[in-house]
Amino acid sequence: MVAGMTESHPRISKAVIPAAGLGTRFLPATKATPKEMLPVVDKPAIQYVVEEAVSAGLDDVLMITGRNKRPLEDHFDRNYELESALQKKGDADRLAKVQESSDLATMHYVRQGDPKGLGHAVLCAAPHVGHEPFAVLLGDDLIDPRDPLLARMVEVQEQRGGSVIALMEVAPEQIHLYGCAAIEATDEGDLVKVTGLVEKPDVADAPSNYAIIGRYVLDPHIFDILRKTEPGRGGEIQLTDALQQLADEEKVGGPVHGVVFKGRRYDTGDRGDYLRAIVRLACEREDLGPDFRTWLRSYVAEEM
């Protein structure tokens, strides 16, 4: 039997990445380019997400796409013409970088069709996932590889069953921007039991300041619930609503736990945060950081 795998809790190997959004906050850059392909330093944002899944042991990746998302498929496919040109030039470093994305994982794609919300996007994965627990990674949240959040969530699911969501403490006045969890403490410091969930509550109605960020490890019973879930906030099928039902009905699909994340997270869904993510990651690169930090200090000093 594979290490970390039990008869009741099989090893998780599948990741689902919803990528059907229009990226309207980044127009006009996203008029013809998927927002997931916008570069963060020198890699598209979506590659960081796939790399995170693979580093957690999830080597089967399904992307939920829509119209005009063909560049995503092309990026994770082979480009023989480019590879041949680099090979002829003897440019081994760039050749390795080009081949890296196509060798990361077994990639699959399905179109969402109608944009009916995150819950509907996850439901589109049901035929591929089947009756196995699986992970969902949202592309707007980049998690620093030095802080293995997803691996910890997979570990919790394999030990305790049910579903696991990622939580982060935010300022109370910011909680209306997120899904919010009501929680109870457990015997593990970074782990809580989720007793309730509310999508983007008013500050006065929020049960806590624990916000849901874009990582989930889900029991396959979520599909049965999503099929019956009516559109909620914004007229969309909300994943939060389905998770609320799982939390209410533990006997079907197991409990819902939350891993409280205190590591490095880069938000690429907002233009300002996207720029800050690029600066932070560039500063930490061994090949770019020293010169870039020197320039940045000089620039900031001039602007003060």
FENCORFEN-V916087 format. One record per run of one state. SS is the DSSP state (2 for helix, 1 for strand, 0 for the rest). FROM is the first residue (numbers start at 1). TO is the last residue. Records with the same first field share a line. If there is no record, write none. Layout:
SS=FROM-TO ; FROM-TO
This chain:
0=1-13 ; 19-23 ; 27-34 ; 38-38 ; 41-42 ; 56-59 ; 66-69 ; 76-79 ; 90-91 ; 103-105 ; 112-117 ; 124-125 ; 130-133 ; 138-140 ; 144-148 ; 161-162 ; 170-171 ; 178-178 ; 186-190 ; 200-202 ; 206-209 ; 219-220 ; 229-232 ; 236-238 ; 249-255 ; 261-264 ; 268-270 ; 285-288 ; 304-304
1=14-18 ; 39-40 ; 43-44 ; 60-65 ; 106-111 ; 134-137 ; 141-143 ; 163-169 ; 179-185 ; 191-199 ; 210-218 ; 256-260 ; 265-267
2=24-26 ; 35-37 ; 45-55 ; 70-75 ; 80-89 ; 92-102 ; 118-123 ; 126-129 ; 149-160 ; 172-177 ; 203-205 ; 221-228 ; 233-235 ; 239-248 ; 271-284 ; 289-303
